[in-house]
Amino acid sequence: MNTSHRFAVGVHIMALLSMQEGPVPSSLIAASVNTNPAMIRRILGMLGKAGLTISSMGSQGGTTLARPAAQISLLEIYRAVDEPGILALHSNAPNPACEVGKGITGVLEDVIRRAENAMETVIAGISVQDIMLSLKEKKSQ
């Protein structure tokens, strides 16, 4: 099963970038995420390659959003930083001589495809700006 944390970190990074005025250095992002800057730079590279962020070098460098937060969906972030597949099939092929084993893979492939499509539909409708609004709402409670 995919247990990657890159999606959560990617959304965290994008939310942080959306509330900053200028370029944000990876060290500040790493402090917010509470992880090392090398891991942040790796995810920033993925986000940049997907056209979601822009990075600049130098003492005043850092990363900014490539588009307004309202125009960046969580699905874009997911596809940029994670491998598809929230669920997985058996690591070894089931026994084809077994009544269940011979057909379970095909059945589960359909179930997994439907579950992943549902997840992608949900996160496609949520923007980085929506995340920021939810954060502000939680803060005021």
C-alpha positions in Angstrom: 0.0 0.0 0.0 1.2 3.5 -0.8 1.9 5.2 2.5 3.8 8.2 1.1 3.7 11.4 3.0 4.7 13.5 0.0 1.1 14.6 -0.7 0.6 16.0 2.8 4.0 17.7 2.7 3.3 19.0 -0.8 0.0 20.6 0.3 1.7 22.0 3.4 4.4 23.6 1.3 1.9 25.1 -1.2 -0.3 26.5 1.7 2.8 28.1 3.3 3.9 29.6 -0.1 0.4 31.0 -0.6 0.6 33.1 2.5 4.0 34.5 1.9 4.8 37.8 0.1 8.0 36.8 -1.7 10.2 33.8 -2.3 10.4 31.4 0.6 13.7 29.6 1.4 13.7 25.9 1.8 15.0 26.2 5.3 11.9 28.1 6.4 9.7 25.6 4.7 11.6 22.7 6.4 11.1 24.4 9.8 7.4 24.6 9.2 7.1 21.0 8.0 9.5 20.0 10.8 11.8 18.0 8.4 15.1 18.4 6.8 15.7 20.9 3.9 17.0 18.2 1.5 13.6 16.4 1.6 11.8 19.8 1.1 14.1 20.6 -1.9 13.3 17.2 -3.4 9.5 17.9 -3.2 10.0 21.5 -4.4 11.7 20.0 -7.4 8.7 17.9 -8.2 6.3 20.8 -7.7 8.5 23.0 -9.9 8.7 20.3 -12.6 4.9 20.2 -12.6 4.7 24.0 -13.1 3.2 24.6 -9.7 6.1 26.6 -8.2 8.9 28.8 -9.3 12.3 28.8 -7.6 15.0 31.5 -7.7 18.6 31.2 -6.5 20.7 33.5 -4.5 20.6 35.2 -1.1 17.2 36.6 -1.7 16.0 33.4 -3.5 13.4 30.9 -2.6 10.2 29.5 -4.0 6.9 31.1 -4.9 3.6 29.7 -6.3 3.6 29.7 -10.1 -0.2 30.6 -10.1 -2.7 32.0 -7.7 -3.6 29.5 -4.9 -7.2 29.4 -6.1 -6.0 28.0 -9.4 -4.0 25.1 -8.0 -5.9 22.0 -7.1 -4.8 19.3 -4.6 -5.1 16.8 -7.5 -2.3 18.7 -9.3 -0.1 18.5 -6.2 -0.9 14.8 -5.7 0.0 14.0 -9.3 3.2 16.1 -9.0 4.6 14.5 -5.9 3.1 11.0 -5.5 3.0 7.9 -7.4 -0.6 6.9 -8.4 -2.1 4.3 -6.3 -3.6 4.7 -2.8 -4.3 1.0 -2.7 -2.3 -2.0 -4.0 -2.8 -5.5 -5.1 -1.1 -8.6 -3.6 2.7 -8.4 -3.7 2.7 -12.0 -5.0 0.3 -13.4 -7.5 -2.5 -15.3 -5.8 -2.8 -19.1 -6.4 -4.6 -19.6 -9.7 -5.8 -23.1 -8.5 -7.8 -21.4 -5.7 -11.4 -20.5 -6.4 -10.8 -17.0 -4.9 -7.2 -16.7 -6.0 -7.9 -17.1 -9.7 -10.3 -14.2 -9.9 -9.5 -11.8 -7.0 -7.0 -9.7 -8.9 -9.5 -8.7 -11.6 -12.2 -7.9 -9.1 -9.8 -5.9 -6.9 -8.4 -3.9 -9.9 -11.9 -2.6 -10.6 -12.6 -1.8 -6.9 -9.2 0.0 -6.6 -9.7 2.0 -9.9 -13.1 3.2 -8.7 -11.7 4.2 -5.2 -8.9 6.1 -6.8 -11.2 7.8 -9.2 -13.4 8.9 -6.3 -10.4 10.2 -4.4 -9.1 12.1 -7.4 -12.6 13.6 -8.0 -12.7 14.9 -4.4 -9.2 16.5 -4.4 -9.6 17.9 -7.9 -12.4 20.2 -6.4 -10.2 21.5 -3.6 -7.7 24.3 -4.2 -4.8 25.6 -2.2 -6.9 28.6 -1.4 -9.6 26.3 0.0 -7.0 24.8 2.3 -6.0 28.3 3.5 -9.6 29.2 4.1 -10.0 26.0 6.2 -6.9 26.8 8.2 -8.2 30.3 9.0 -11.6 28.9 9.9 -9.9 26.3 12.3 -7.8 29.1 13.8 -10.9 31.2 14.7 -12.7 28.3 16.4 
